[in-house]
Amino acid sequence: MTNSSLDNPYILLTPGPLSTSPTVREAMLRDWCTWDDDYNLGIVTPIRQGLVKLATSTAPEKYTTVLMQGSGSFSVESMIGSVVPEDGKLLVLANGAYGNRLAKIASYLKINHIIHDTGELAPPDLAQLDLALSSDKSITHVVVVHNETTTGMMNPLEAIAAIVKRHQKVFLVDSMSAFGGVPLDIAQLDIDFLVSSANKCIQGVPGFGFVICKTTELEKTKGIARSLSLDLYDQWKGMEEGNGKWRFTSPTHVTRAFHQAMIELDEEGGVSARFARYTENQKRLVEGMEKLGFRCVLPKDLQSPIITGFYNPDSPEYDFLKFYNLLKQKGFVIYPGKVTGIDSFRIGTIGHVYPEDIDRLILAVEKSMYWNAQLV
């Protein structure tokens, strides 16, 4: 299966929003009433239940899901602002732009926090984490980005979780660009709160995010929220007592599209099958790009199948925007680089994208290498 027959002018090779299937887009053609059981019981409730099942097969009864309007960052802010109490202290593990955003949110909300920043090209320092939790007993919560799309690095979630839970801290995970595309069991890792978004690996469209919560921990957060609209506990109570009813106007079309995307994830074979496709996409991408002379920003052992950074060609004739536009004309949209001090660009391998699409991309890249006379 490929994207070649889609009614889109190009494929989005980004970490989200990403290319979606025609049937996901078609699902948005009908209007829905936010008070009606067809919507709340027929769409919202199955989504909430389905997300818990995706998150854990070992202890789904211990978890619940809260849907939250807005982009993924809205849900991240909802999680942080609703979970860390006034007398709490948050340790932020940062190794990229999105880890730093976690700290920025905490700063805006005036949450007591410290940052362990290992830089954009290294994973979190596990020894430093263990030492900090041993020496600073005032730390109550730890948060980390699962897949840091600044570089495409997959952080060692299992090892981090083991340390955090050994010290009996509340563990928050921003799995924005990995959940639904990378296998994990939050109950086995004892994760307390995990946040993601509709327009990532489940392959829906932008408009809402969600937080999968350990119910016993969520119940402790009543009254903590620093925002009315982003109150995670109140949103949960509203959905629990209203059979899926959102407190404020819900993104009905986006929600219906996400429901369809979840059906298609199941039809594909679940998270393990999607992970296999993404992995094959990324493997073909790296092999093809390296044959053309491009170098990856990260070593292979740190790289995820979500998005890959490449150094820009060392040529005075190369210009990223020109390269970008040439690829766009050939049906592919890529991403500029985000690593500080490194001249690079990124290519995503998630979404409604298949290995055959990556093969076509490599041909398009080769034809767009105007700075290399041997290939023009």
VEXDO-631851 format. One record per atom (N, C-alpha, C): x, y, z negated. Coordinates in steps of 0.02 Angstrom, whole numbers, padded with zeros to 5 digits, always signed. Layout:
<pts>
XYZ...
</pts>
This chain:
<pts>
+00042-00060+00000+00000+00000+00000+00044+00062+00000+00025+00112+00040+00064+00175+00042+00016+00234+00041+00045+00292+00040+00007+00354+00041-00002+00380+00112+00023+00346+00161+00027+00374+00229-00041+00391+00258-00094+00359+00234-00161+00371+00263-00202+00419+00221-00173+00446+00168-00212+00491+00125-00226+00557+00160-00280+00590+00138-00299+00653+00168-00264+00711+00133-00202+00703+00116-00161+00756+00085-00104+00774+00132-00083+00838+00132-00028+00857+00176+00040+00832+00151+00044+00814+00087+00108+00789+00061+00096+00747-00002+00147+00708-00020+00148+00669-00082+00185+00709-00135+00157+00711-00194+00190+00745-00250+00238+00697-00285+00302+00710-00278+00353+00670-00311+00378+00709-00372+00332+00717-00419+00343+00758-00478+00322+00718-00540+00337+00743-00601+00316+00707-00661+00245+00723-00683+00205+00753-00641+00136+00769-00655+00125+00844-00659+00070+00869-00627+00021+00831-00588+00054+00791-00533+00022+00736-00517+00051+00690-00469+00000+00669-00417+00022+00632-00368-00024+00609-00316-00074+00559-00346-00137+00569-00329-00190+00525-00354-00222+00487-00296-00259+00435-00313-00292+00396-00261-00353+00432-00234-00374+00416-00173-00435+00447-00146-00496+00434-00190-00499+00375-00221-00557+00358-00262-00558+00396-00328-00500+00413-00355-00498+00456-00414-00524+00525-00397-00502+00552-00340-00526+00618-00320-00600+00616-00304-00623+00563-00272-00693+00557-00254-00738+00555-00316-00713+00530-00372-00752+00525-00433-00774+00593-00459-00741+00646-00436-00758+00714-00461-00814+00747-00421-00845+00711-00375-00894+00742-00331-00964+00748-00363-00973+00717-00421-01038+00720-00455-01034+00763-00518-01088+00798-00534-01092+00838-00596-01118+00795-00653-01098+00814-00714-01118+00776-00774-01140+00824-00829-01187+00802-00869-01210+00841-00927-01172+00820-00989-01144+00868-01024-01102+00852-01083-01143+00824-01141-01208+00832-01141-01250+00806-01196-01278+00737-01181-01272+00715-01119-01308+00655-01097-01269+00592-01115-01305+00539-01133-01272+00475-01151-01238+00443-01091-01262+00458-01030-01228+00431-00971-01155+00453-00970-01144+00514-00994-01076+00541-00996-01040+00520-01060-01070+00534-01118-01035+00522-01182-01026+00449-01198-01078+00409-01188-01073+00337-01202-01047+00298-01142-01061+00323-01082-01042+00286-01022-00972+00301-00996-00944+00359-01014-00879+00379-00989-00830+00395-01045-00848+00441-01090-00802+00463-01142-00785+00407-01191-00836+00373-01215-00824+00319-01264-00781+00263-01236-00795+00237-01176-00750+00186-01148-00678+00211-01138-00670+00275-01121-00602+00302-01115-00567+00299-01182-00599+00321-01235-00568+00321-01301-00550+00250-01323-00596+00205-01312-00583+00135-01331-00528+00105-01288-00529+00121-01223-00480+00093-01177-00410+00118-01191-00403+00181-01212-00337+00208-01227-00306+00173-01287-00346+00157-01337-00321+00120-01395-00296+00051-01373-00334+00018-01329-00314-00048-01306-00250-00045-01265-00241+00010-01227-00179+00018-01190-00120+00028-01237-00133+00062-01294-00080+00079-01340-00057+00020-01383-00103-00025-01400-00085-00081-01442-00131-00140-01431-00101-00198-01424-00140-00260-01420-00138-00298-01486-00094-00276-01531-00084-00313-01594-00128-00287-01651-00145-00222-01651-00186-00196-01706-00228-00137-01683-00271-00146-01633-00312-00090-01608-00360-00064-01661-00378-00105-01708-00425-00083-01760-00396-00029-01805-00331-00020-01804-00299+00030-01847-00295+00099-01815-00315+00104-01751-00305+00166-01714-00370+00194-01684-00368+00257-01671-00423+00292-01638-00394+00342-01589-00436+00369-01545-00413+00417-01495-00454+00481-01497-00419+00537-01492-00452+00602-01488-00434+00633-01421-00485+00653-01383-00474+00688-01320-00475+00763-01334-00432+00801-01299-00426+00873-01312-00421+00910-01246-00463+00961-01238-00463+01001-01177-00395+01035-01167-00380+01050-01103-00319+01087-01087-00264+01043-01059-00207+01073-01046-00149+01036-01021-00120+00993-01077-00070+00954-01059-00037+00912-01108-00009+00950-01167+00018+01009-01154+00047+01050-01207-00005+01071-01258-00068+01079-01237-00121+01094-01285-00128+01037-01335-00126+00975-01310-00133+00918-01355-00072+00910-01400-00013+00925-01373+00048+00923-01415+00042+00974-01471+00020+01034-01455+00012+01086-01507-00043+01067-01556-00096+01035-01531-00149+01012-01575-00122+00960-01624-00082+00914-01600-00053+00862-01644-00008+00893-01697+00039+00934-01676+00087+00963-01724+00051+01009-01773+00007+01051-01747-00026+01100-01789-00079+01072-01835-00102+01011-01820-00155+00980-01860-00129+00927-01908-00067+00907-01901-00042+00849-01939+00008+00868-01993+00051+00917-01979+00103+00937-02028+00072+00986-02077+00067+00970-02141+00035+01015-02190+00080+01074-02207+00051+01122-02243+00087+01183-02260+00150+01169-02300+00148+01117-02343+00206+01099-02384+00248+01045-02351+00235+01030-02287+00274+00979-02252+00335+01007-02218+00376+00964-02191+00436+00985-02154+00445+00937-02096+00453+00966-02037+00457+00928-01975+00528+00925-01950+00551+00865-01934+00616+00856-01901+00603+00844-01827+00629+00888-01784+00620+00883-01712+00684+00854-01681+00677+00798-01646+00732+00769-01609+00727+00796-01538+00775+00837-01518+00771+00871-01453+00832+00853-01410+00819+00836-01348+00873+00828-01299+00849+00849-01229+00814+00906-01229+00790+00933-01165+00737+00985-01177+00710+01010-01122+00662+01066-01125+00599+01049-01165+00577+00986-01160+00514+00968-01192+00523+00954-01266+00581+00930-01286+00597+00926-01357+00602+00995-01387+00633+01041-01351+00638+01110-01374+00569+01143-01378+00524+01122-01334+00456+01150-01337+00421+01128-01401+00434+01067-01424+00406+01044-01488+00427+01091-01544+00491+01109-01544+00517+01154-01595+00487+01224-01587+00477+01246-01526+00448+01312-01514+00376+01314-01540+00339+01261-01529+00271+01257-01556+00272+01263-01632+00317+01224-01663+00322+01227-01737+00339+01297-01760+00382+01331-01723+00402+01399-01740+00343+01447-01735+00306+01444-01681+00248+01487-01671+00196+01476-01727+00189+01413-01749+00140+01397-01800+00166+01407-01871+00230+01431-01874+00262+01443-01939+00264+01380-01982+00279+01324-01949+00288+01260-01983+00362+01253-02002+00375+01235-02063+00443+01223-02085+00473+01165-02045+00528+01178-02010+00556+01126-01967+00631+01135-01959+00664+01081-01940+00734+01082-01920+00740+01045-01854+00793+01061-01817+00803+01032-01751+00869+00994-01749+00867+00933-01724+00927+00896-01707+00932+00896-01631+00973+00938-01604+00979+00946-01531+01044+00914-01508+01039+00859-01471+01099+00824-01447+01119+00844-01377+01085+00895-01350+01100+00916-01282+01060+00876-01231+01059+00901-01170+01015+00872-01119+01041+00807-01089+01103+00790-01099+01132+00732-01067+01147+00675-01115+01120+00679-01176+01132+00627-01226+01067+00611-01262+01057+00548-01282+00998+00531-01321+01005+00556-01393+00951+00555-01432+00955+00574-01502+01008+00533-01539+01041+00565-01587+01093+00533-01626+01061+00494-01683+01061+00428-01679+01027+00386-01728+01060+00390-01796+01126+00394-01798+01161+00399-01862+01145+00466-01896+01142+00519-01857+01125+00584-01885+01053+00584-01912+01008+00552-01875+00939+00546-01898+00935+00510-01964+00968+00454-01969+00967+00414-02031+00995+00454-02089+01050+00490-02077+01081+00529-02129+01036+00586-02151+01003+00619-02104+00959+00675-02121+00901+00651-02164+00871+00595-02146+00814+00570-02184+00835+00544-02253+00898+00523-02258+00923+00501-02323+00939+00560-02369+00965+00613-02340+00990+00669-02380+00939+00724-02393+00890+00731-02348+00840+00784-02355+00772+00753-02367+00755+00746-02430+00691+00713-02449+00630+00757-02435+00642+00821-02417+00585+00865-02403+00556+00853-02334+00593+00818-02291+00567+00801-02224+00509+00753-02231+00452+00770-02203+00392+00728-02207+00372+00698-02140+00391+00731-02085+00369+00710-02019+00428+00713-01970+00428+00668-01921+00479+00668-01868+00443+00665-01801+00466+00704-01752+00435+00704-01686+00490+00698-01633+00475+00661-01580+00522+00651-01525+00484+00645-01459+00517+00664-01405+00490+00653-01338+00511+00583-01315+00463+00544-01292+00477+00475-01269+00520+00476-01206+00494+00508-01154+00531+00516-01092+00543+00590-01079+00605+00611-01082+00623+00682-01075+00632+00697-01000+00582+00729-00970+00583+00738-00898+00629+00795-00876+00662+00829-00922+00715+00876-00903+00766+00839-00860+00783+00778-00881+00832+00738-00845+00803+00672-00819+00748+00649-00850+00722+00582-00837+00746+00532-00888+00775+00555-00943+00802+00509-00993+00747+00475-01033+00753+00409-01041+00709+00372-01084+00741+00366-01153+00713+00400-01202+00742+00399-01269+00728+00332-01304+00773+00311-01348+00768+00244-01380+00714+00243-01434+00652+00239-01412+00595+00246-01457+00594+00193-01512+00608+00131-01493+00605+00077-01542+00656+00088-01598+00717+00107-01580+00769+00119-01631+00752+00179-01675+00725+00232-01644+00706+00291-01683+00649+00274-01731+00599+00237-01706+00543+00218-01748+00565+00177-01808+00612+00132-01798+00635+00089-01853+00666+00131-01908+00705+00182-01890+00737+00225-01940+00685+00268-01976+00641+00298-01937+00590+00343-01966+00545+00305-02015+00523+00246-01996+00477+00209-02039+00512+00177-02099+00577+00162-02091+00614+00137-02149+00617+00190-02204+00617+00253-02182+00617+00309-02230+00547+00332-02247+00497+00296-02221+00426+00308-02237+00403+00379-02220+00424+00402-02161+00402+00467-02137+00346+00458-02085+00306+00510-02077+00254+00509-02025+00287+00520-01958+00272+00476-01910+00307+00477-01845+00260+00501-01790+00280+00555-01756+00242+00584-01701+00282+00575-01637+00248+00555-01583+00281+00542-01519+00246+00579-01463+00286+00618-01426+00262+00649-01365+00280+00602-01308+00230+00562-01287+00240+00514-01233+00205+00538-01170+00210+00603-01159+00173+00635-01105+00183+00601-01038+00246+00589-01019+00259+00564-00952+00276+00490-00951+00265+00454-01007+00280+00383-01008+00220+00339-01024+00174+00363-01065+00118+00321-01086+00076+00300-01026+00061+00236-01023+00022+00208-00968+00065+00183-00911+00129+00201-00912+00175+00178-00860+00235+00140-00887+00244+00143-00953+00299+00109-00986+00270+00067-01043+00281+00002-01045+00252-00040-01097+00275-00020-01167+00228-00018-01214+00244-00008-01285+00184-00029-01325+00195-00044-01389+00141-00060-01435+00151-00016-01496+00107+00034-01503+00118+00083-01557+00108+00053-01626+00069+00000-01631+00061-00033-01696+00125-00069-01716+00156-00103-01669+00219-00138-01684+00274-00088-01703+00275-00029-01672+00324+00022-01689+00302+00065-01748+00240+00055-01771+00212+00092-01828+00211+00167-01815+00196+00186-01752+00189+00256-01734+00123+00282-01762+00125+00341-01792+00065+00369-01823+00023+00410-01775+00056+00450-01732+00021+00491-01683+00060+00490-01617+00025+00479-01562+00056+00478-01496+00013+00520-01449+00045+00566-01413+00008+00612-01370+00028+00601-01297-00021+00606-01252-00008+00603-01181-00062+00644-01145-00064+00638-01079-00107+00681-01039-00139+00641-00982-00195+00668-00958-00234+00634-00906-00196+00629-00840-00152+00676-00826-00122+00682-00760-00051+00654-00756-00038+00601-00794+00029+00571-00793+00022+00499-00768+00049+00451-00806+00055+00383-00780-00012+00347-00771-00065+00370-00804-00130+00339-00791-00159+00364-00726-00130+00418-00699-00143+00442-00631-00211+00474-00623-00231+00512-00675-00289+00555-00669-00268+00624-00645-00313+00673-00656-00298+00741-00635-00294+00786-00697-00263+00845-00691-00254+00888-00750-00320+00913-00779-00321+00923-00845-00380+00952-00876-00390+00934-00949-00361+00878-00970-00364+00861-01041-00305+00816-01059-00291+00815-01125-00242+00769-01152-00275+00726-01205-00236+00684-01237-00265+00641-01289-00212+00624-01340-00234+00613-01401-00190+00592-01455-00217+00526-01483-00175+00475-01481-00192+00410-01510-00165+00410-01581-00209+00401-01630-00193+00413-01700-00205+00351-01742-00161+00340-01791-00174+00292-01843-00230+00322-01886-00286+00288-01891-00346+00318-01921-00333+00339-01993-00297+00299-02032-00285+00317-02102-00244+00381-02107-00198+00393-02060-00159+00454-02061-00200+00514-02037-00242+00503-01987-00284+00557-01961-00332+00582-02015-00358+00536-02055-00404+00554-02108-00372+00600-02161-00307+00597-02166-00271+00639-02215-00262+00711-02191-00279+00724-02128-00264+00790-02099-00322+00840-02103-00376+00822-02134-00433+00867-02139-00412+00933-02170-00426+00988-02136-00412+01054-02163-00342+01080-02149-00300+01042-02116-00231+01064-02103-00227+01109-02042-00270+01098-01992-00263+01131-01927-00256+01206-01932-00212+01233-01890-00199+01305-01888-00236+01339-01831-00281+01302-01799-00320+01328-01743-00389+01297-01743-00439+01336-01728-00507+01310-01723-00514+01263-01663-00494+01287-01604-00504+01248-01543-00461+01185-01542-00402+01188-01573-00356+01132-01570-00355+01090-01634-00409+01093-01672-00414+01055-01734-00425+00981-01718-00373+00942-01725-00376+00871-01706-00426+00833-01748-00427+00845-01813-00473+00809-01857-00546+00825-01840-00562+00889-01832-00631+00908-01817-00653+00882-01748-00607+00882-01701-00623+00854-01635-00640+00780-01641-00600+00746-01681-00612+00674-01692-00679+00662-01726-00694+00700-01779-00757+00691-01814-00816+00704-01767-00810+00755-01726-00863+00769-01678-00875+00712-01630-00821+00682-01605-00827+00626-01559-00853+00563-01593-00832+00553-01655-00855+00494-01692-00929+00499-01708-00950+00557-01732-01019+00565-01753-01066+00580-01695-01039+00605-01640-01081+00622-01582-01076+00572-01525-01050+00513-01539-01045+00460-01488-01006+00483-01426-00952+00520-01438-00910+00543-01383-00918+00616-01366-00962+00651-01401-00975+00722-01387-00914+00765-01406-00891+00806-01359-00837+00854-01373-00867+00913-01411-00827+00945-01454-00853+01002-01493-00870+01061-01447-00827+01073-01398-00837+01128-01352-00841+01099-01281-00857+01140-01232-00869+01115-01164-00812+01070-01140-00829+01011-01120-00779+00962-01098-00768+00968-01022-00709+00948-00998-00694+00948-00926-00726+00887-00893-00790+00890-00879-00828+00831-00858-00801+00798-00795-00785+00837-00744-00761+00807-00682-00694+00773-00691-00650+00805-00730-00584+00777-00744-00591+00713-00784-00637+00713-00832-00647+00654-00874-00673+00596-00832-00719+00609-00787-00745+00556-00743-00689+00529-00698-00646+00573-00673-00590+00551-00632-00543+00506-00673-00532+00524-00735-00488+00485-00778-00517+00416-00792-00582+00414-00800-00616+00349-00809-00603+00304-00749-00607+00333-00689-00592+00294-00629-00518+00274-00627-00474+00318-00648-00403+00303-00648-00388+00245-00695-00423+00241-00751-00412+00186-00798-00436+00120-00768-00491+00123-00731-00514+00062-00696-00461+00039-00646-00431+00085-00611-00381+00068-00560-00316+00043-00592-00300+00069-00651-00242+00043-00687-00253-00031-00705-00312-00046-00729-00329-00116-00746-00327-00160-00684-00355-00135-00628-00355-00174-00566-00285-00187-00540-00239-00141-00553-00170-00150-00531-00134-00205-00570-00160-00219-00630-00128-00269-00672-00104-00242-00738-00125-00180-00754-00109-00151-00819-00041-00116-00818-00019-00097-00878+00041-00057-00886+00103-00094-00860+00107-00159-00872+00166-00196-00850+00173-00196-00774+00117-00202-00739+00119-00200-00666+00137-00131-00640+00109-00080-00672+00125-00012-00651+00198+00004-00666+00223-00018-00722+00294-00009-00739+00338-00042-00687+00319-00101-00664+00357-00136-00613+00359-00096-00547+00302-00067-00529+00299-00027-00467+00342+00036-00474+00335+00070-00530+00375+00130-00541+00450+00113-00541+00466+00056-00571+00537+00036-00574+00564+00022-00504+00524-00011-00463+00546-00024-00394+00551+00041-00355+00503+00086-00366+00508+00152-00333+00574+00186-00349+00591+00187-00413+00651+00222-00435+00714+00187-00410+00713+00121-00409+00771+00082-00385+00784+00098-00311+00731+00098-00271+00740+00114-00199+00762+00186-00189+00736+00231-00231+00755+00300-00226+00830+00309-00238+00855+00282-00293+00925+00291-00310+00970+00258-00259+00953+00197-00238+00994+00163-00188+00996+00202-00123+00939+00228-00101+00937+00266-00039+00973+00332-00044+00963+00367-00099+00996+00432-00107+01072+00424-00113+01094+00374-00150+01166+00363-00157+01199+00345-00091+01164+00309-00048+01191+00293+00018+01200+00356+00060+01159+00406+00045+01164+00470+00081+01214+00518+00048+01245+00496-00006+01297+00536-00038+01275+00576-00098+01212+00569-00120+01188+00605-00179+01209+00568-00242+01221+00605-00296+01241+00576-00360+01188+00591-00414+01174+00540-00455+01126+00548-00509+01156+00588-00566+01114+00627-00599+01136+00666-00656+01150+00621-00716+01107+00571-00727+01114+00526-00784+01145+00460-00764+01180+00427-00811+01202+00359-00798+01141+00312-00798+01149+00255-00765+01093+00210-00755+01061+00186-00819+01101+00176-00873+01074+00148-00934+01030+00197-00973+01031+00261-00956+00989+00311-00989+00930+00332-00946+00927+00308-00885+00877+00331-00837+00811+00294-00844+00757+00331-00840+00690+00302-00839+00665+00293-00768+00609+00256-00758+00581+00251-00691+00532+00308-00676+00533+00360-00717+00483+00413-00710+00506+00468-00662+00564+00495-00673+00592+00549-00631+00667+00546-00635+00701+00562-00580+00774+00556-00576+00804+00623-00554+00856+00643-00590+00892+00704-00571+00951+00689-00526+00962+00731-00475+01018+00724-00429+01056+00790-00426+01122+00785-00424+01163+00845-00413+01149+00873-00344+01145+00938-00339+01140+00970-00273+01204+00958-00234+01200+00951-00169+01260+00942-00127+01309+00999-00136+01373+00982-00137+01426+01032-00145+01444+01057-00075+01401+01100-00049+01411+01127+00018+01387+01200+00018+01426+01246+00046+01405+01316+00049+01343+01326+00092+01328+01278+00136+01270+01285+00179+01206+01261+00146+01212+01224+00090+01153+01195+00057+01115+01249+00020+01049+01248+00027+01004+01291-00010+00943+01250-00030+00929+01246-00096+00876+01202-00119+00809+01219-00088+00791+01283-00084+00725+01301-00057+00718+01280+00016+00772+01286+00054+00769+01264+00123+00760+01189+00127+00799+01152+00086+00793+01079+00083+00722+01060+00061+00697+01093+00009+00630+01081-00017+00577+01089+00038+00581+01144+00075+00531+01158+00127+00536+01110+00185+00596+01089+00202+00603+01038+00255+00570+00973+00235+00580+00953+00172+00547+00892+00148+00472+00900+00145+00450+00958+00124+00378+00971+00120+00346+00966+00189+00380+00991+00240+00355+00986+00308+00349+00913+00331+00391+00871+00301+00390+00800+00318+00344+00759+00272+00310+00794+00225+00259+00760+00184+00279+00743+00114+00331+00776+00086+00354+00759+00019+00370+00823-00020+00346+00827-00081+00362+00883-00125+00403+00858-00184+00461+00887-00194+00506+00868-00248+00508+00925-00300+00551+00919-00350+00554+00965-00406+00623+00997-00411+00627+01061-00430+00693+01090-00444+00722+01061-00508+00787+01069-00517+00820+01044-00577+00804+01086-00637+00816+01058-00697+00800+01093-00759+00857+01088-00810+00910+01053-00793+00966+01044-00840+01009+01107-00841+01020+01133-00900+01060+01194-00908+01131+01184-00882+01152+01229-00838+01221+01228-00814+01236+01177-00761+01186+01139-00739+01197+01089-00687+01153+01106-00627+01184+01115-00570+01148+01130-00508+01118+01066-00482+01052+01057-00489+01022+00992-00475+00950+01000-00452+00921+00944-00432+00849+00940-00417+00825+00873-00442+00758+00864-00445+00729+00803-00471+00678+00774-00423+00672+00708-00424+00621+00673-00384+00585+00624-00430+00519+00631-00433+00477+00587-00473+00458+00524-00434+00446+00471-00471+00428+00407-00440+00366+00377-00471+00323+00420-00500+00260+00397-00529+00202+00425-00489+00142+00403-00507+00082+00424-00471+00062+00372-00419+00018+00392-00374-00006+00348-00321+00047+00346-00266+00104+00319-00284+00163+00316-00241+00190+00245-00242+00207+00220-00184+00227+00149-00177+00297+00144-00146+00329+00086-00153+00397+00079-00126+00404+00100-00053+00353+00086-00013+00356+00104+00057+00357+00181+00066+00325+00216+00020+00328+00289+00022+00398+00314+00008+00432+00281-00039+00501+00299-00055+00547+00286+00005+00535+00231+00039+00575+00217+00099+00566+00273+00151+00505+00297+00159+00492+00352+00206+00524+00416+00182+00525+00426+00116+00557+00485+00088+00632+00485+00105+00665+00428+00097+00737+00425+00111+00751+00444+00183+00709+00421+00229+00718+00440+00299+00708+00515+00308+00660+00544+00272+00647+00615+00276+00706+00655+00248+00735+00631+00193+00793+00664+00164+00850+00664+00214+00863+00606+00244+00918+00601+00292+00909+00651+00350+00847+00657+00374+00834+00703+00429+00836+00776+00408+00834+00788+00342+00833+00857+00317+00902+00880+00293+00953+00837+00301+01020+00854+00278+01057+00896+00330+01031+00956+00340+01057+01001+00391+01129+01023+00377+01151+01019+00313+01219+01041+00295+01271+00988+00311+01249+00927+00328+01296+00873+00343+01293+00860+00418+01342+00885+00455+01341+00882+00528+01338+00810+00554+01365+00763+00517+01365+00694+00539+01296+00663+00539+01250+00692+00501+01183+00663+00495+01130+00703+00530+01148+00761+00556+01099+00803+00590+01087+00779+00661
</pts>
